[in-house]
Every structure is written in C-alpha cells, then in structure tokens.
C-alpha cells in the first residue's frame, strides 16, 4: 500500500502486513461497535479480495482526494 500526500510525502506499507486475518478481526470488532455485523468469514473474504485485486491492478487508486486548498492525497493498494 502506498500513501502519497502532495507528491512530497510517501508512506509505503507492505500489503501483507495491512491485509491479513489479524487486521480483519480488528475491522470486524470496530464495525461491530458501529452496529455493522459481519462474520469472520465475510471479513476474511474481503481481505482476500483486496490482496487479489492488488495483484491484478497494481496501479489502481483506492482513495484519491483533491482538497480545495491544493492538497492531494492518494492511496494505492
């Protein structure tokens, strides 16, 4: 995962560290507090699909934000 802010600041995170079963459990517990119920299997499938999508579309932007004051934030899987 690559996070770019204003093309000057770049953060790189290995997708395997971010998209795994441990973080799927964290996501599931956080969503449960917000009132969204997901099973362990559903969150695991979601994480698997993110990893598979990264393999097929490496340059795909997950999030792309252009602010009014000129800031640009891009998150690539």
PDB file with SEQRES, HELIX, SHEET and CRYST1 records, atoms N, CA, C and O in Angstrom:
SEQRES   1 A   77  UNK UNK UNK UNK UNK UNK UNK UNK UNK UNK UNK UNK UNK          
SEQRES   2 A   77  UNK UNK UNK UNK UNK UNK UNK UNK UNK UNK UNK UNK UNK          
SEQRES   3 A   77  UNK UNK UNK UNK UNK UNK UNK UNK UNK UNK UNK UNK UNK          
SEQRES   4 A   77  UNK UNK UNK UNK UNK UNK UNK UNK UNK UNK UNK UNK UNK          
SEQRES   5 A   77  UNK UNK UNK UNK UNK UNK UNK UNK UNK UNK UNK UNK UNK          
SEQRES   6 A   77  UNK UNK UNK UNK UNK UNK UNK UNK UNK UNK UNK UNK              
HELIX    1 AA1 UNK A   15  UNK A   18  1                                   4    
HELIX    2 AA2 UNK A   21  UNK A   33  1                                  13    
HELIX    3 AA3 UNK A   40  UNK A   56  1                                  17    
SHEET    1 AA1 4 UNK A   9  UNK A  12  0                                        
SHEET    2 AA1 4 UNK A   2  UNK A   5 -1                                        
SHEET    3 AA1 4 UNK A  72  UNK A  76 -1                                        
SHEET    4 AA1 4 UNK A  61  UNK A  66 -1                                        
CRYST1    1.000    1.000    1.000  90.00  90.00  90.00 P 1           1          
ATOM      1  N   UNK A   1       0.846  -1.155   0.000  1.00  0.00           N  
ATOM      2  CA  UNK A   1       0.000   0.000   0.000  1.00  0.00           C  
ATOM      3  C   UNK A   1       0.902   1.231   0.000  1.00  0.00           C  
ATOM      4  O   UNK A   1       1.884   1.295   0.740  1.00  0.00           O  
ATOM      5  N   UNK A   2       0.564   2.188  -0.822  1.00  0.00           N  
ATOM      6  CA  UNK A   2       1.363   3.393  -0.962  1.00  0.00           C  
ATOM      7  C   UNK A   2       0.462   4.602  -0.720  1.00  0.00           C  
ATOM      8  O   UNK A   2      -0.544   4.779  -1.407  1.00  0.00           O  
ATOM      9  N   UNK A   3       0.827   5.435   0.260  1.00  0.00           N  
ATOM     10  CA  UNK A   3       0.069   6.642   0.574  1.00  0.00           C  
ATOM     11  C   UNK A   3       0.928   7.834   0.193  1.00  0.00           C  
ATOM     12  O   UNK A   3       2.041   7.988   0.697  1.00  0.00           O  
ATOM     13  N   UNK A   4       0.412   8.690  -0.709  1.00  0.00           N  
ATOM     14  CA  UNK A   4       1.135   9.858  -1.178  1.00  0.00           C  
ATOM     15  C   UNK A   4       0.366  11.108  -0.787  1.00  0.00           C  
ATOM     16  O   UNK A   4      -0.835  11.209  -1.034  1.00  0.00           O  
ATOM     17  N   UNK A   5       1.068  12.071  -0.169  1.00  0.00           N  
ATOM     18  CA  UNK A   5       0.457  13.334   0.213  1.00  0.00           C  
ATOM     19  C   UNK A   5       1.234  14.442  -0.478  1.00  0.00           C  
ATOM     20  O   UNK A   5       2.421  14.636  -0.218  1.00  0.00           O  
ATOM     21  N   UNK A   6       0.547  15.178  -1.375  1.00  0.00           N  
ATOM     22  CA  UNK A   6       1.134  16.297  -2.121  1.00  0.00           C  
ATOM     23  C   UNK A   6       2.387  15.913  -2.895  1.00  0.00           C  
ATOM     24  O   UNK A   6       3.249  16.768  -3.102  1.00  0.00           O  
ATOM     25  N   UNK A   7       2.518  14.718  -3.313  1.00  0.00           N  
ATOM     26  CA  UNK A   7       3.640  14.180  -4.095  1.00  0.00           C  
ATOM     27  C   UNK A   7       4.999  14.365  -3.417  1.00  0.00           C  
ATOM     28  O   UNK A   7       6.030  14.056  -4.014  1.00  0.00           O  
ATOM     29  N   UNK A   8       5.013  14.861  -2.189  1.00  0.00           N  
ATOM     30  CA  UNK A   8       6.277  15.018  -1.453  1.00  0.00           C  
ATOM     31  C   UNK A   8       6.438  13.935  -0.400  1.00  0.00           C  
ATOM     32  O   UNK A   8       7.524  13.377  -0.243  1.00  0.00           O  
ATOM     33  N   UNK A   9       5.391  13.641   0.306  1.00  0.00           N  
ATOM     34  CA  UNK A   9       5.441  12.673   1.388  1.00  0.00           C  
ATOM     35  C   UNK A   9       4.854  11.346   0.909  1.00  0.00           C  
ATOM     36  O   UNK A   9       3.715  11.288   0.445  1.00  0.00           O  
ATOM     37  N   UNK A  10       5.639  10.300   1.029  1.00  0.00           N  
ATOM     38  CA  UNK A  10       5.203   8.983   0.567  1.00  0.00           C  
ATOM     39  C   UNK A  10       5.415   7.986   1.708  1.00  0.00           C  
ATOM     40  O   UNK A  10       6.505   7.895   2.273  1.00  0.00           O  
ATOM     41  N   UNK A  11       4.368   7.247   2.035  1.00  0.00           N  
ATOM     42  CA  UNK A  11       4.439   6.178   3.020  1.00  0.00           C  
ATOM     43  C   UNK A  11       4.196   4.862   2.294  1.00  0.00           C  
ATOM     44  O   UNK A  11       3.234   4.736   1.536  1.00  0.00           O  
ATOM     45  N   UNK A  12       5.061   3.886   2.521  1.00  0.00           N  
ATOM     46  CA  UNK A  12       4.917   2.569   1.914  1.00  0.00           C  
ATOM     47  C   UNK A  12       4.687   1.538   3.012  1.00  0.00           C  
ATOM     48  O   UNK A  12       5.433   1.484   3.990  1.00  0.00           O  
ATOM     49  N   UNK A  13       3.660   0.728   2.846  1.00  0.00           N  
ATOM     50  CA  UNK A  13       3.347  -0.340   3.777  1.00  0.00           C  
ATOM     51  C   UNK A  13       3.170  -1.630   2.991  1.00  0.00           C  
ATOM     52  O   UNK A  13       2.448  -1.639   1.994  1.00  0.00           O  
ATOM     53  N   UNK A  14       3.806  -2.717   3.407  1.00  0.00           N  
ATOM     54  CA  UNK A  14       3.561  -3.991   2.731  1.00  0.00           C  
ATOM     55  C   UNK A  14       2.097  -4.404   2.908  1.00  0.00           C  
ATOM     56  O   UNK A  14       1.584  -4.410   4.027  1.00  0.00           O  
ATOM     57  N   UNK A  15       1.446  -4.739   1.834  1.00  0.00           N  
ATOM     58  CA  UNK A  15       0.035  -5.089   1.871  1.00  0.00           C  
ATOM     59  C   UNK A  15      -0.203  -6.308   2.756  1.00  0.00           C  
ATOM     60  O   UNK A  15      -1.255  -6.419   3.385  1.00  0.00           O  
ATOM     61  N   UNK A  16       0.751  -7.211   2.809  1.00  0.00           N  
ATOM     62  CA  UNK A  16       0.610  -8.391   3.659  1.00  0.00           C  
ATOM     63  C   UNK A  16       0.534  -8.055   5.137  1.00  0.00           C  
ATOM     64  O   UNK A  16      -0.096  -8.780   5.906  1.00  0.00           O  
ATOM     65  N   UNK A  17       1.170  -6.959   5.544  1.00  0.00           N  
ATOM     66  CA  UNK A  17       1.073  -6.543   6.941  1.00  0.00           C  
ATOM     67  C   UNK A  17      -0.253  -5.859   7.240  1.00  0.00           C  
ATOM     68  O   UNK A  17      -0.747  -5.932   8.365  1.00  0.00           O  
ATOM     69  N   UNK A  18      -0.823  -5.209   6.263  1.00  0.00           N  
ATOM     70  CA  UNK A  18      -2.067  -4.473   6.463  1.00  0.00           C  
ATOM     71  C   UNK A  18      -3.278  -5.358   6.212  1.00  0.00           C  
ATOM     72  O   UNK A  18      -4.252  -5.299   6.962  1.00  0.00           O  
ATOM     73  N   UNK A  19      -3.231  -6.161   5.189  1.00  0.00           N  
ATOM     74  CA  UNK A  19      -4.375  -7.002   4.811  1.00  0.00           C  
ATOM     75  C   UNK A  19      -4.109  -8.443   5.218  1.00  0.00           C  
ATOM     76  O   UNK A  19      -3.606  -9.235   4.422  1.00  0.00           O  
ATOM     77  N   UNK A  20      -4.449  -8.783   6.462  1.00  0.00           N  
ATOM     78  CA  UNK A  20      -4.300 -10.154   6.941  1.00  0.00           C  
ATOM     79  C   UNK A  20      -5.448 -10.474   7.883  1.00  0.00           C  
ATOM     80  O   UNK A  20      -6.308  -9.626   8.119  1.00  0.00           O  
ATOM     81  N   UNK A  21      -5.473 -11.685   8.425  1.00  0.00           N  
ATOM     82  CA  UNK A  21      -6.594 -12.097   9.275  1.00  0.00           C  
ATOM     83  C   UNK A  21      -6.637 -11.331  10.588  1.00  0.00           C  
ATOM     84  O   UNK A  21      -7.716 -11.115  11.139  1.00  0.00           O  
ATOM     85  N   UNK A  22      -5.481 -10.916  11.098  1.00  0.00           N  
ATOM     86  CA  UNK A  22      -5.453 -10.140  12.338  1.00  0.00           C  
ATOM     87  C   UNK A  22      -6.167  -8.801  12.159  1.00  0.00           C  
ATOM     88  O   UNK A  22      -7.000  -8.420  12.980  1.00  0.00           O  
ATOM     89  N   UNK A  23      -5.834  -8.088  11.075  1.00  0.00           N  
ATOM     90  CA  UNK A  23      -6.497  -6.801  10.838  1.00  0.00           C  
ATOM     91  C   UNK A  23      -7.958  -6.998  10.453  1.00  0.00           C  
ATOM     92  O   UNK A  23      -8.782  -6.115  10.690  1.00  0.00           O  
ATOM     93  N   UNK A  24      -8.287  -8.136   9.865  1.00  0.00           N  
ATOM     94  CA  UNK A  24      -9.690  -8.431   9.571  1.00  0.00           C  
ATOM     95  C   UNK A  24     -10.483  -8.525  10.872  1.00  0.00           C  
ATOM     96  O   UNK A  24     -11.629  -8.079  10.930  1.00  0.00           O  
ATOM     97  N   UNK A  25      -9.889  -9.095  11.905  1.00  0.00           N  
ATOM     98  CA  UNK A  25     -10.545  -9.160  13.214  1.00  0.00           C  
ATOM     99  C   UNK A  25     -10.723  -7.783  13.826  1.00  0.00           C  
ATOM    100  O   UNK A  25     -11.751  -7.500  14.440  1.00  0.00           O  
ATOM    101  N   UNK A  26      -9.721  -6.924  13.661  1.00  0.00           N  
ATOM    102  CA  UNK A  26      -9.822  -5.549  14.173  1.00  0.00           C  
ATOM    103  C   UNK A  26     -10.932  -4.803  13.443  1.00  0.00           C  
ATOM    104  O   UNK A  26     -11.722  -4.086  14.058  1.00  0.00           O  
ATOM    105  N   UNK A  27     -10.983  -4.977  12.133  1.00  0.00           N  
ATOM    106  CA  UNK A  27     -12.033  -4.324  11.341  1.00  0.00           C  
ATOM    107  C   UNK A  27     -13.408  -4.824  11.784  1.00  0.00           C  
ATOM    108  O   UNK A  27     -14.341  -4.033  11.923  1.00  0.00           O  
ATOM    109  N   UNK A  28     -13.533  -6.124  12.003  1.00  0.00           N  
ATOM    110  CA  UNK A  28     -14.808  -6.700  12.399  1.00  0.00           C  
ATOM    111  C   UNK A  28     -15.265  -6.162  13.751  1.00  0.00           C  
ATOM    112  O   UNK A  28     -16.441  -5.839  13.921  1.00  0.00           O  
ATOM    113  N   UNK A  29     -14.350  -6.061  14.715  1.00  0.00           N  
ATOM    114  CA  UNK A  29     -14.718  -5.540  16.038  1.00  0.00           C  
ATOM    115  C   UNK A  29     -15.092  -4.065  15.982  1.00  0.00           C  
ATOM    116  O   UNK A  29     -16.025  -3.639  16.662  1.00  0.00           O  
ATOM    117  N   UNK A  30     -14.380  -3.285  15.185  1.00  0.00           N  
ATOM    118  CA  UNK A  30     -14.692  -1.861  15.046  1.00  0.00           C  
ATOM    119  C   UNK A  30     -16.064  -1.674  14.396  1.00  0.00           C  
ATOM    120  O   UNK A  30     -16.851  -0.837  14.838  1.00  0.00           O  
ATOM    121  N   UNK A  31     -16.351  -2.445  13.355  1.00  0.00           N  
ATOM    122  CA  UNK A  31     -17.656  -2.359  12.705  1.00  0.00           C  
ATOM    123  C   UNK A  31     -18.781  -2.823  13.626  1.00  0.00           C  
ATOM    124  O   UNK A  31     -19.897  -2.308  13.553  1.00  0.00           O  
ATOM    125  N   UNK A  32     -18.495  -3.785  14.485  1.00  0.00           N  
ATOM    126  CA  UNK A  32     -19.500  -4.264  15.431  1.00  0.00           C  
ATOM    127  C   UNK A  32     -19.903  -3.147  16.395  1.00  0.00           C  
ATOM    128  O   UNK A  32     -21.075  -3.021  16.747  1.00  0.00           O  
ATOM    129  N   UNK A  33     -18.932  -2.340  16.820  1.00  0.00           N  
ATOM    130  CA  UNK A  33     -19.232  -1.200  17.693  1.00  0.00           C  
ATOM    131  C   UNK A  33     -20.082  -0.157  16.979  1.00  0.00           C  
ATOM    132  O   UNK A  33     -20.853   0.563  17.613  1.00  0.00           O  
ATOM    133  N   UNK A  34     -19.938  -0.079  15.663  1.00  0.00           N  
ATOM    134  CA  UNK A  34     -20.711   0.875  14.862  1.00  0.00           C  
ATOM    135  C   UNK A  34     -22.074   0.326  14.453  1.00  0.00           C  
ATOM    136  O   UNK A  34     -22.864   1.030  13.824  1.00  0.00           O  
ATOM    137  N   UNK A  35     -22.351  -0.924  14.806  1.00  0.00           N  
ATOM    138  CA  UNK A  35     -23.648  -1.513  14.502  1.00  0.00           C  
ATOM    139  C   UNK A  35     -23.698  -2.348  13.238  1.00  0.00           C  
ATOM    140  O   UNK A  35     -24.778  -2.770  12.826  1.00  0.00           O  
ATOM    141  N   UNK A  36     -22.549  -2.598  12.609  1.00  0.00           N  
ATOM    142  CA  UNK A  36     -22.488  -3.422  11.394  1.00  0.00           C  
ATOM    143  C   UNK A  36     -21.968  -4.793  11.794  1.00  0.00           C  
ATOM    144  O   UNK A  36     -20.862  -4.917  12.321  1.00  0.00           O  
ATOM    145  N   UNK A  37     -22.754  -5.801  11.547  1.00  0.00           N  
ATOM    146  CA  UNK A  37     -22.379  -7.165  11.923  1.00  0.00           C  
ATOM    147  C   UNK A  37     -21.846  -7.925  10.712  1.00  0.00           C  
ATOM    148  O   UNK A  37     -22.548  -8.096   9.716  1.00  0.00           O  
ATOM    149  N   UNK A  38     -20.610  -8.373  10.808  1.00  0.00           N  
ATOM    150  CA  UNK A  38     -20.003  -9.209   9.781  1.00  0.00           C  
ATOM    151  C   UNK A  38     -19.444 -10.457  10.444  1.00  0.00           C  
ATOM    152  O   UNK A  38     -19.003 -10.413  11.593  1.00  0.00           O  
ATOM    153  N   UNK A  39     -19.463 -11.543   9.737  1.00  0.00           N  
ATOM    154  CA  UNK A  39     -18.883 -12.774  10.260  1.00  0.00           C  
ATOM    155  C   UNK A  39     -17.383 -12.780   9.981  1.00  0.00           C  
ATOM    156  O   UNK A  39     -16.870 -11.980   9.199  1.00  0.00           O  
ATOM    157  N   UNK A  40     -16.703 -13.698  10.639  1.00  0.00           N  
ATOM    158  CA  UNK A  40     -15.262 -13.848  10.432  1.00  0.00           C  
ATOM    159  C   UNK A  40     -14.972 -14.223   8.984  1.00  0.00           C  
ATOM    160  O   UNK A  40     -13.991 -13.761   8.401  1.00  0.00           O  
ATOM    161  N   UNK A  41     -15.835 -15.071   8.403  1.00  0.00           N  
ATOM    162  CA  UNK A  41     -15.642 -15.493   7.021  1.00  0.00           C  
ATOM    163  C   UNK A  41     -15.810 -14.327   6.054  1.00  0.00           C  
ATOM    164  O   UNK A  41     -15.054 -14.217   5.089  1.00  0.00           O  
ATOM    165  N   UNK A  42     -16.790 -13.450   6.296  1.00  0.00           N  
ATOM    166  CA  UNK A  42     -17.017 -12.300   5.419  1.00  0.00           C  
ATOM    167  C   UNK A  42     -15.822 -11.346   5.430  1.00  0.00           C  
ATOM    168  O   UNK A  42     -15.406 -10.865   4.377  1.00  0.00           O  
ATOM    169  N   UNK A  43     -15.263 -11.068   6.624  1.00  0.00           N  
ATOM    170  CA  UNK A  43     -14.115 -10.165   6.679  1.00  0.00           C  
ATOM    171  C   UNK A  43     -12.879 -10.799   6.060  1.00  0.00           C  
ATOM    172  O   UNK A  43     -12.080 -10.108   5.429  1.00  0.00           O  
ATOM    173  N   UNK A  44     -12.712 -12.108   6.232  1.00  0.00           N  
ATOM    174  CA  UNK A  44     -11.576 -12.791   5.603  1.00  0.00           C  
ATOM    175  C   UNK A  44     -11.681 -12.751   4.085  1.00  0.00           C  
ATOM    176  O   UNK A  44     -10.679 -12.546   3.399  1.00  0.00           O  
ATOM    177  N   UNK A  45     -12.879 -12.946   3.557  1.00  0.00           N  
ATOM    178  CA  UNK A  45     -13.083 -12.872   2.108  1.00  0.00           C  
ATOM    179  C   UNK A  45     -12.792 -11.469   1.602  1.00  0.00           C  
ATOM    180  O   UNK A  45     -12.194 -11.307   0.538  1.00  0.00           O  
ATOM    181  N   UNK A  46     -13.208 -10.445   2.356  1.00  0.00           N  
ATOM    182  CA  UNK A  46     -12.932  -9.054   1.974  1.00  0.00           C  
ATOM    183  C   UNK A  46     -11.426  -8.802   1.875  1.00  0.00           C  
ATOM    184  O   UNK A  46     -10.959  -8.196   0.910  1.00  0.00           O  
ATOM    185  N   UNK A  47     -10.671  -9.261   2.866  1.00  0.00           N  
ATOM    186  CA  UNK A  47      -9.221  -9.077   2.861  1.00  0.00           C  
ATOM    187  C   UNK A  47      -8.588  -9.844   1.701  1.00  0.00           C  
ATOM    188  O   UNK A  47      -7.679  -9.330   1.049  1.00  0.00           O  
ATOM    189  N   UNK A  48      -9.054 -11.063   1.435  1.00  0.00           N  
ATOM    190  CA  UNK A  48      -8.523 -11.838   0.310  1.00  0.00           C  
ATOM    191  C   UNK A  48      -8.767 -11.131  -1.018  1.00  0.00           C  
ATOM    192  O   UNK A  48      -7.903 -11.130  -1.896  1.00  0.00           O  
ATOM    193  N   UNK A  49      -9.935 -10.534  -1.162  1.00  0.00           N  
ATOM    194  CA  UNK A  49     -10.253  -9.822  -2.404  1.00  0.00           C  
ATOM    195  C   UNK A  49      -9.378  -8.581  -2.575  1.00  0.00           C  
ATOM    196  O   UNK A  49      -8.986  -8.260  -3.697  1.00  0.00           O  
ATOM    197  N   UNK A  50      -9.072  -7.888  -1.504  1.00  0.00           N  
ATOM    198  CA  UNK A  50      -8.163  -6.742  -1.593  1.00  0.00           C  
ATOM    199  C   UNK A  50      -6.800  -7.194  -2.080  1.00  0.00           C  
ATOM    200  O   UNK A  50      -6.217  -6.561  -2.960  1.00  0.00           O  
ATOM    201  N   UNK A  51      -6.285  -8.279  -1.524  1.00  0.00           N  
ATOM    202  CA  UNK A  51      -4.971  -8.780  -1.937  1.00  0.00           C  
ATOM    203  C   UNK A  51      -4.977  -9.259  -3.387  1.00  0.00           C  
ATOM    204  O   UNK A  51      -4.017  -9.030  -4.124  1.00  0.00           O  
ATOM    205  N   UNK A  52      -6.076  -9.935  -3.801  1.00  0.00           N  
ATOM    206  CA  UNK A  52      -6.179 -10.407  -5.182  1.00  0.00           C  
ATOM    207  C   UNK A  52      -6.295  -9.232  -6.148  1.00  0.00           C  
ATOM    208  O   UNK A  52      -5.719  -9.257  -7.236  1.00  0.00           O  
ATOM    209  N   UNK A  53      -7.039  -8.207  -5.750  1.00  0.00           N  
ATOM    210  CA  UNK A  53      -7.198  -7.025  -6.596  1.00  0.00           C  
ATOM    211  C   UNK A  53      -5.859  -6.310  -6.775  1.00  0.00           C  
ATOM    212  O   UNK A  53      -5.571  -5.801  -7.858  1.00  0.00           O  
ATOM    213  N   UNK A  54      -5.039  -6.270  -5.721  1.00  0.00           N  
ATOM    214  CA  UNK A  54      -3.719  -5.652  -5.818  1.00  0.00           C  
ATOM    215  C   UNK A  54      -2.850  -6.378  -6.834  1.00  0.00           C  
ATOM    216  O   UNK A  54      -2.091  -5.757  -7.578  1.00  0.00           O  
ATOM    217  N   UNK A  55      -2.970  -7.690  -6.856  1.00  0.00           N  
ATOM    218  CA  UNK A  55      -2.177  -8.481  -7.786  1.00  0.00           C  
ATOM    219  C   UNK A  55      -2.576  -8.209  -9.239  1.00  0.00           C  
ATOM    220  O   UNK A  55      -1.716  -8.159 -10.119  1.00  0.00           O  
ATOM    221  N   UNK A  56      -3.874  -8.034  -9.490  1.00  0.00           N  
ATOM    222  CA  UNK A  56      -4.362  -7.825 -10.853  1.00  0.00           C  
ATOM    223  C   UNK A  56      -4.270  -6.379 -11.315  1.00  0.00           C  
ATOM    224  O   UNK A  56      -4.042  -6.128 -12.498  1.00  0.00           O  
ATOM    225  N   UNK A  57      -4.442  -5.428 -10.411  1.00  0.00           N  
ATOM    226  CA  UNK A  57      -4.458  -3.999 -10.754  1.00  0.00           C  
ATOM    227  C   UNK A  57      -3.517  -3.245  -9.817  1.00  0.00           C  
ATOM    228  O   UNK A  57      -3.967  -2.604  -8.867  1.00  0.00           O  
ATOM    229  N   UNK A  58      -2.233  -3.318 -10.079  1.00  0.00           N  
ATOM    230  CA  UNK A  58      -1.237  -2.750  -9.171  1.00  0.00           C  
ATOM    231  C   UNK A  58      -1.292  -1.225  -9.091  1.00  0.00           C  
ATOM    232  O   UNK A  58      -0.978  -0.664  -8.041  1.00  0.00           O  
ATOM    233  N   UNK A  59      -1.677  -0.546 -10.153  1.00  0.00           N  
ATOM    234  CA  UNK A  59      -1.682   0.919 -10.143  1.00  0.00           C  
ATOM    235  C   UNK A  59      -3.054   1.515  -9.849  1.00  0.00           C  
ATOM    236  O   UNK A  59      -3.279   2.694 -10.125  1.00  0.00           O  
ATOM    237  N   UNK A  60      -3.958   0.743  -9.307  1.00  0.00           N  
ATOM    238  CA  UNK A  60      -5.304   1.209  -9.013  1.00  0.00           C  
ATOM    239  C   UNK A  60      -5.314   2.067  -7.753  1.00  0.00           C  
ATOM    240  O   UNK A  60      -4.724   1.687  -6.742  1.00  0.00           O  
ATOM    241  N   UNK A  61      -5.982   3.227  -7.802  1.00  0.00           N  
ATOM    242  CA  UNK A  61      -6.099   4.099  -6.642  1.00  0.00           C  
ATOM    243  C   UNK A  61      -7.295   3.679  -5.802  1.00  0.00           C  
ATOM    244  O   UNK A  61      -8.422   3.635  -6.295  1.00  0.00           O  
ATOM    245  N   UNK A  62      -7.051   3.373  -4.541  1.00  0.00           N  
ATOM    246  CA  UNK A  62      -8.126   3.038  -3.623  1.00  0.00           C  
ATOM    247  C   UNK A  62      -8.863   4.306  -3.208  1.00  0.00           C  
ATOM    248  O   UNK A  62     -10.093   4.344  -3.188  1.00  0.00           O  
ATOM    249  N   UNK A  63      -8.094   5.348  -2.877  1.00  0.00           N  
ATOM    250  CA  UNK A  63      -8.653   6.640  -2.479  1.00  0.00           C  
ATOM    251  C   UNK A  63      -7.856   7.730  -3.171  1.00  0.00           C  
ATOM    252  O   UNK A  63      -6.627   7.677  -3.222  1.00  0.00           O  
ATOM    253  N   UNK A  64      -8.568   8.726  -3.705  1.00  0.00           N  
ATOM    254  CA  UNK A  64      -7.924   9.862  -4.347  1.00  0.00           C  
ATOM    255  C   UNK A  64      -8.702  11.115  -3.947  1.00  0.00           C  
ATOM    256  O   UNK A  64      -9.866  11.274  -4.313  1.00  0.00           O  
ATOM    257  N   UNK A  65      -8.043  12.011  -3.186  1.00  0.00           N  
ATOM    258  CA  UNK A  65      -8.708  13.199  -2.659  1.00  0.00           C  
ATOM    259  C   UNK A  65      -7.936  14.433  -3.107  1.00  0.00           C  
ATOM    260  O   UNK A  65      -6.725  14.522  -2.902  1.00  0.00           O  
ATOM    261  N   UNK A  66      -8.639  15.387  -3.719  1.00  0.00           N  
ATOM    262  CA  UNK A  66      -8.067  16.679  -4.068  1.00  0.00           C  
ATOM    263  C   UNK A  66      -8.811  17.736  -3.259  1.00  0.00           C  
ATOM    264  O   UNK A  66      -9.999  17.969  -3.478  1.00  0.00           O  
ATOM    265  N   UNK A  67      -8.111  18.373  -2.328  1.00  0.00           N  
ATOM    266  CA  UNK A  67      -8.742  19.361  -1.455  1.00  0.00           C  
ATOM    267  C   UNK A  67      -8.794  20.717  -2.128  1.00  0.00           C  
ATOM    268  O   UNK A  67      -8.080  20.987  -3.094  1.00  0.00           O  
ATOM    269  N   UNK A  68      -9.659  21.562  -1.592  1.00  0.00           N  
ATOM    270  CA  UNK A  68      -9.840  22.904  -2.134  1.00  0.00           C  
ATOM    271  C   UNK A  68      -8.572  23.752  -1.968  1.00  0.00           C  
ATOM    272  O   UNK A  68      -8.290  24.607  -2.807  1.00  0.00           O  
ATOM    273  N   UNK A  69      -7.813  23.523  -0.902  1.00  0.00           N  
ATOM    274  CA  UNK A  69      -6.610  24.321  -0.649  1.00  0.00           C  
ATOM    275  C   UNK A  69      -5.389  23.804  -1.411  1.00  0.00           C  
ATOM    276  O   UNK A  69      -4.289  24.323  -1.223  1.00  0.00           O  
ATOM    277  N   UNK A  70      -5.557  22.804  -2.258  1.00  0.00           N  
ATOM    278  CA  UNK A  70      -4.473  22.324  -3.102  1.00  0.00           C  
ATOM    279  C   UNK A  70      -3.824  21.044  -2.657  1.00  0.00           C  
ATOM    280  O   UNK A  70      -2.988  20.500  -3.378  1.00  0.00           O  
ATOM    281  N   UNK A  71      -4.181  20.539  -1.485  1.00  0.00           N  
ATOM    282  CA  UNK A  71      -3.615  19.277  -1.021  1.00  0.00           C  
ATOM    283  C   UNK A  71      -4.174  18.106  -1.824  1.00  0.00           C  
ATOM    284  O   UNK A  71      -5.347  18.100  -2.198  1.00  0.00           O  
ATOM    285  N   UNK A  72      -3.339  17.138  -2.078  1.00  0.00           N  
ATOM    286  CA  UNK A  72      -3.733  15.933  -2.802  1.00  0.00           C  
ATOM    287  C   UNK A  72      -3.292  14.715  -2.012  1.00  0.00           C  
ATOM    288  O   UNK A  72      -2.142  14.623  -1.584  1.00  0.00           O  
ATOM    289  N   UNK A  73      -4.204  13.791  -1.823  1.00  0.00           N  
ATOM    290  CA  UNK A  73      -3.899  12.557  -1.103  1.00  0.00           C  
ATOM    291  C   UNK A  73      -4.322  11.390  -1.987  1.00  0.00           C  
ATOM    292  O   UNK A  73      -5.439  11.359  -2.502  1.00  0.00           O  
ATOM    293  N   UNK A  74      -3.407  10.426  -2.158  1.00  0.00           N  
ATOM    294  CA  UNK A  74      -3.685   9.252  -2.972  1.00  0.00           C  
ATOM    295  C   UNK A  74      -3.251   8.020  -2.211  1.00  0.00           C  
ATOM    296  O   UNK A  74      -2.162   7.978  -1.638  1.00  0.00           O  
ATOM    297  N   UNK A  75      -4.116   7.015  -2.211  1.00  0.00           N  
ATOM    298  CA  UNK A  75      -3.808   5.743  -1.562  1.00  0.00           C  
ATOM    299  C   UNK A  75      -3.931   4.667  -2.629  1.00  0.00           C  
ATOM    300  O   UNK A  75      -5.007   4.450  -3.186  1.00  0.00           O  
ATOM    301  N   UNK A  76      -2.818   3.994  -2.908  1.00  0.00           N  
ATOM    302  CA  UNK A  76      -2.798   2.885  -3.860  1.00  0.00           C  
ATOM    303  C   UNK A  76      -2.626   1.594  -3.095  1.00  0.00           C  
ATOM    304  O   UNK A  76      -1.866   1.518  -2.130  1.00  0.00           O  
ATOM    305  N   UNK A  77      -3.345   0.578  -3.542  1.00  0.00           N  
ATOM    306  CA  UNK A  77      -3.184  -0.737  -2.911  1.00  0.00           C  
ATOM    307  C   UNK A  77      -1.924  -1.366  -3.447  1.00  0.00           C  
ATOM    308  O   UNK A  77      -1.577  -2.482  -3.060  1.00  0.00           O  
TER     309      UNK A  77                                                      
END                                                                             
